[in-house]
Amino acid sequence: MNNIFEKNLRTLKDISIDNHDPSNPEYMTESDEMAVDFDRVKEDYVYEKDLYYHPKSADALVDRDGQLTMIEFKNGTVDRDLVRDIKEKMLASALIYSDITGRDLEFIRSKMDFILVYNYNKNPFKANKVSNSFYKDQLKRGIFKKAKLRYRQFGLDQYEGFVYKNVYTYSMRDFRQEFTGDHNKFDD
């Protein structure tokens, strides 16, 4: 593993903290799995390259035996401006990773997934502008589940196969069940 990654290892729980309210910090996962704090990697990268521009980046990078996953945690309301911000993070993170490692886009497209983890309780029917009600959203989720298809939101799937191998949008509960494997934690 690259030294810039090694020196920025932290738990997913620590990386996922939302401390906008210092008196009440919230974690988006309780996972103790070690991951690269990609925001810190980006800061080291910007410093090392002496860049004036500070690109945005995903929060975490997980490496599970060569299968890489960039993760972005969003605890607030996901609106159009935030989606644009997330898309910028998706692209910039891939570029930063590529520049640091020397890996090309084909490598990223074949070995790296992207996951957005969001707080469903703060976005029950804002999750998809087409789905303007909680009931429509639940119906869509059910149909996708029965069809054994991934329900992805916010238009992030446009980067699947183009930049990333797979793109997922998970609620905190889905993230626990699908990624960290922790089925016994609280539900959102």
KACOR-V534562 format. One line per field, one symbol per residue. psi: psi as a letter, one per 20 degrees, with the letter a starting at -180 (. if undefined). A space follows every 50 residues. Layout:
BEGIN
psi = ???
END
This chain:
BEGIN
psi = qqhhggikprqhghhjpokhnhimqppiqjpjpprpnhghggggggghil qgpnrqrrgqpponlioqpppppoiapoagghgggghghgghgggggghg ijqrhhgghiiprpppprohhikhjjhphhnjqgggggggggghghilqp oqrjjhiiipiggqgqpqoprhgggghhgijniirqq.
END
